[in-house]
């Protein structure tokens, strides 16, 4: 029973992260998101979050050797944008969705920091 629960959580987290990785709320239309205004607001919230992460990652290349510390700071600096995004995507406040989206936020922050440092390709 525990294995089934963990499998379900893993599948759900993968789904949420996949949707976040696409960075396009238009992908949600095929999944039953038919409200164009909400879809547009979600898309703009993703863009605002990503712009914040990219903007805050750029100045952080100042020689700090620990990339994890930098990425965490970048992630935390964009929490207002991330919280707005979570509120739109997760109106029923499912903790699993929130956790998956926060992990996605941390992963994106790490990617932007690596891009800013020239350690990753776009």
Buried (B, 14 or more C-beta within 10 A) or exposed (E): EEEEEEEEEEEBBEEBBEBBEEEBBEBBEEEEBEEEEBBEBBBBBBBBBBEBBBEBBBEBBEEEEEBEEBBBBBBEBBBEBBBBBBEBBBEEEEEEBBEBBBBBBBBBBBBBBBBBBEEEEE
